[in-house]
């Protein structure tokens, strides 16, 4: 029996009862999407290798996360407390960043020019602060600093926003969850709601271009159906293809070159590509001794140096020098996995990878990229697998399948322009108030809107808020207000039941 993967989501936070994220997902799936809460120790961070390896554990819980970190860093309890306080402030005031995308730009410029933004909230300062710079004020402990920014997404801590790293960690404070049945359940339960409302979901109909009339207004898209192109007319076009694809691939050339389009593109950069390894295992979760905990692994604790050296490598020097890896067992998180594929398990390994290392083969077809490409891909895969087997040596003779995905795979399956998983780079400049305000759902092309990760930030929750911001721009800002009111109503109803 083959081993199946349903990639796309490793875990999601902020899904506790009556949370805004949960309420929103229940609305767009009519309550059909179910989640499994993972173990309280949802992440383990490993720093160093061999005898120098140190393990740190991240626990869920409003107080447990802080207390766990205090136990692991007894000489830095004050720094842990300050980090937790800043995380809480970041999470509480992040909606103000969304407000910048809803305000008229002239008002945002006025608030920036008069420095009133800083007086309104510290969140704008946290968003504009380098993570490494701010953490250096809190502690000199390199392990704690690494732990505060262990989610890798392409930008090293010195170039990333403290706010984003703080939000990632806070996201799981109330628990980590996994969709029962895997990530495909999102589409499975959302599509009927779209169809019920009179919409349609097309597959194998890739968009070729956005149609724009002489007046500069969008009036639909052209899609490919087999060998022919079909025009789909619409007064509004919403693109989830990312800012680069939307502006550089789908718009007519004379629109692409407009100064206002180029100005927006100049605010962001392509994110770093990713490299994944899919490993099939013979045995159940219990037989193999695998867990739902995720493992984030680094060769040492100076993440800035580590990522700077890695990103500067030439293609010839990559193999043997991969310094970081994410390890997870999707089948161990999903209780339906043992029903769908009894006696089988799967492991996913992930690291970052530059598109330039694989660019030579960008014009080749999937599974026909040649022996040199396959050698590079599988050499990187074996290096990551060997590292994983240091942590789980019992899996050595249980491997029945292995394949890998490069940035070119992401280009093929995700349409990612440079193989990036998380859209535009999440560097600190992207989260300055000016850039936050300018990159909004509305575009310089009338009738064309952006949604998804590039509007807000990466991940499922970030993409969902990008969608809410787009819906607010198209329909009414009251969408957020309505959801908050519904959340409060459900919370009161739950409290009455428990009383």
LINZITA-V978324 format. One record per pair of residues at least 12 apart in sequence whose ideal C-beta (glycine too) atoms are under 6 Angstrom apart, sorted by sequence separation. I is the first residue (numbers start at 0). J is the second residue. D is the distance in Angstrom with one decimal. If there is no record, write none. Layout:
I & J & D
I & J & D
This chain:
219 & 231 & 5.3
360 & 372 & 4.8
406 & 418 & 2.2
43 & 56 & 5.4
134 & 147 & 5.7
208 & 221 & 5.2
219 & 232 & 4.2
309 & 322 & 5.2
206 & 220 & 5.1
207 & 221 & 4.5
219 & 233 & 4.8
246 & 260 & 5.4
330 & 344 & 4.4
440 & 454 & 5.8
451 & 465 & 4.6
454 & 468 & 5.6
42 & 57 & 4.0
330 & 345 & 4.9
450 & 465 & 5.2
40 & 56 & 5.0
55 & 71 & 5.6
148 & 164 & 4.5
206 & 222 & 5.5
207 & 223 & 5.7
220 & 236 & 5.9
329 & 345 & 5.7
450 & 466 & 5.1
150 & 167 & 4.6
305 & 322 & 4.7
40 & 58 & 5.4
41 & 59 & 5.8
65 & 83 & 4.7
130 & 148 & 5.2
204 & 222 & 4.3
205 & 223 & 5.4
246 & 264 & 5.8
328 & 346 & 5.4
39 & 58 & 5.3
217 & 236 & 4.8
450 & 469 & 3.9
14 & 34 & 5.5
39 & 59 & 5.1
204 & 224 & 5.7
327 & 347 & 5.3
207 & 228 & 6.0
448 & 469 & 5.4
326 & 348 & 5.6
380 & 403 & 4.0
298 & 322 & 4.4
324 & 348 & 5.9
325 & 349 & 4.3
95 & 120 & 5.3
131 & 156 & 4.4
130 & 156 & 4.2
131 & 157 & 4.0
297 & 323 & 5.0
324 & 350 & 5.1
95 & 122 & 5.5
209 & 236 & 5.7
323 & 350 & 5.8
376 & 403 & 5.0
92 & 120 & 4.5
129 & 157 & 5.4
133 & 161 & 4.5
296 & 324 & 4.7
440 & 468 & 5.6
130 & 159 & 5.0
321 & 350 & 5.6
376 & 405 & 5.6
440 & 469 & 4.0
92 & 122 & 3.7
295 & 325 & 5.7
422 & 452 & 4.0
423 & 453 & 5.1
130 & 161 & 4.5
422 & 453 & 4.6
441 & 472 & 5.6
294 & 326 & 4.2
440 & 472 & 4.2
128 & 161 & 4.6
126 & 160 & 5.4
130 & 164 & 5.0
293 & 327 & 4.7
348 & 383 & 4.5
89 & 125 & 5.5
125 & 161 & 5.3
126 & 162 & 4.1
421 & 457 & 3.8
125 & 162 & 4.4
289 & 328 & 4.6
317 & 356 & 6.0
348 & 387 & 5.8
209 & 249 & 4.6
211 & 251 & 5.7
291 & 331 & 4.7
208 & 249 & 5.2
209 & 250 & 5.6
290 & 331 & 5.9
291 & 332 & 4.5
289 & 331 & 5.0
314 & 356 & 4.4
211 & 254 & 5.7
365 & 411 & 5.2
284 & 331 & 4.8
357 & 405 & 5.0
357 & 406 & 5.5
357 & 407 & 5.1
354 & 406 & 4.6
352 & 406 & 5.8
81 & 137 & 5.2
287 & 344 & 5.7
78 & 137 & 4.5
283 & 342 & 5.8
324 & 383 & 5.5
78 & 138 & 3.8
318 & 378 & 4.6
318 & 379 & 6.0
321 & 382 & 5.6
326 & 387 & 5.3
324 & 386 & 5.8
75 & 138 & 5.2
354 & 417 & 4.2
280 & 344 & 4.3
354 & 418 & 4.6
75 & 140 & 5.1
82 & 147 & 6.0
279 & 345 & 5.8
75 & 143 & 5.4
278 & 346 & 4.2
72 & 143 & 5.3
276 & 348 & 4.0
89 & 162 & 5.2
275 & 349 & 5.1
89 & 165 & 4.3
274 & 350 & 5.2
89 & 166 & 5.7
273 & 351 & 5.9
274 & 352 & 3.8
86 & 165 & 4.6
90 & 169 & 4.6
85 & 165 & 6.0
271 & 351 & 4.9
272 & 352 & 4.9
272 & 354 & 4.6
86 & 169 & 4.4
55 & 146 & 5.4
46 & 142 & 6.0
46 & 145 & 5.9
44 & 146 & 5.6
276 & 380 & 4.5
44 & 149 & 4.8
288 & 393 & 5.7
276 & 383 & 5.2
64 & 172 & 5.4
59 & 174 & 4.4
282 & 397 & 5.4
281 & 397 & 5.0
153 & 270 & 4.9
280 & 397 & 4.9
153 & 271 & 3.2
281 & 399 & 4.9
279 & 399 & 4.8
279 & 400 & 3.2
278 & 401 & 5.1
277 & 402 & 5.3
276 & 403 & 4.8
275 & 404 & 4.5
274 & 405 & 5.8
41 & 175 & 3.8
272 & 406 & 3.1
36 & 174 & 5.4
37 & 175 & 4.5
36 & 176 & 5.5
34 & 176 & 4.1
35 & 177 & 5.2
34 & 178 & 5.8
35 & 179 & 5.3
33 & 179 & 4.3
149 & 295 & 4.7
156 & 302 & 5.4
157 & 303 & 4.7
272 & 418 & 3.4
156 & 303 & 5.7
272 & 419 & 5.6
273 & 420 & 4.5
155 & 303 & 4.8
269 & 417 & 4.4
270 & 419 & 3.6
269 & 419 & 5.9
155 & 306 & 3.8
270 & 421 & 5.1
32 & 184 & 5.9
181 & 333 & 5.8
270 & 422 & 5.9
270 & 423 & 6.0
270 & 424 & 4.5
145 & 300 & 4.4
177 & 332 & 4.0
180 & 335 & 5.2
32 & 188 & 4.8
267 & 423 & 4.0
268 & 424 & 4.5
13 & 170 & 5.7
31 & 188 & 4.3
145 & 302 & 5.3
12 & 170 & 3.8
15 & 173 & 4.3
142 & 300 & 5.2
12 & 171 & 3.9
141 & 300 & 4.3
28 & 188 & 4.0
28 & 189 & 5.7
14 & 176 & 4.5
27 & 189 & 5.7
267 & 429 & 5.9
12 & 175 & 5.8
29 & 192 & 5.8
10 & 175 & 4.5
11 & 176 & 5.2
10 & 177 & 5.6
266 & 434 & 5.0
131 & 303 & 5.7
151 & 323 & 5.8
244 & 416 & 5.4
243 & 416 & 4.6
8 & 182 & 4.1
7 & 182 & 3.6
5 & 181 & 3.2
5 & 182 & 5.2
5 & 183 & 5.0
241 & 422 & 5.1
242 & 423 & 5.9
260 & 443 & 5.8
259 & 443 & 4.1
153 & 351 & 5.6
235 & 446 & 5.4
236 & 447 & 5.2
237 & 448 & 4.7
238 & 449 & 5.7
239 & 450 & 5.1
242 & 453 & 4.6
239 & 451 & 4.2
241 & 453 & 5.3
237 & 450 & 5.4
217 & 444 & 5.8
216 & 445 & 4.4
217 & 446 & 3.5
216 & 446 & 5.2
217 & 447 & 4.5
43 & 292 & 5.6
48 & 298 & 5.9
42 & 293 & 5.1
43 & 294 & 5.2
44 & 295 & 4.8
45 & 296 & 4.5
46 & 297 & 5.4
40 & 292 & 5.7
47 & 299 & 5.9
38 & 291 & 5.4
37 & 291 & 4.7
38 & 292 & 5.9
46 & 300 & 4.7
163 & 425 & 5.8
160 & 427 & 4.7
158 & 426 & 4.9
152 & 421 & 5.1
154 & 424 & 5.9
160 & 430 & 4.2
154 & 425 & 5.4
154 & 426 & 4.8
4 & 277 & 5.4
152 & 425 & 5.5
2 & 279 & 3.4
129 & 427 & 5.5
126 & 430 & 4.2
127 & 431 & 5.0
123 & 432 & 5.3
116 & 432 & 5.8
9 & 327 & 5.4
111 & 432 & 5.7
107 & 436 & 4.2
99 & 435 & 5.0
3 & 340 & 5.9
99 & 436 & 4.3
96 & 435 & 5.5
100 & 439 & 4.2
2 & 343 & 4.9
4 & 345 & 5.6
2 & 345 & 5.1
100 & 468 & 5.6
101 & 476 & 5.6
2 & 400 & 5.8
20 & 460 & 5.7
11 & 459 & 5.5
8 & 459 & 5.9
23 & 482 & 6.0
22 & 485 & 5.8
22 & 486 & 4.9
19 & 486 & 5.5
17 & 486 & 5.8
17 & 489 & 4.8
17 & 490 & 4.6
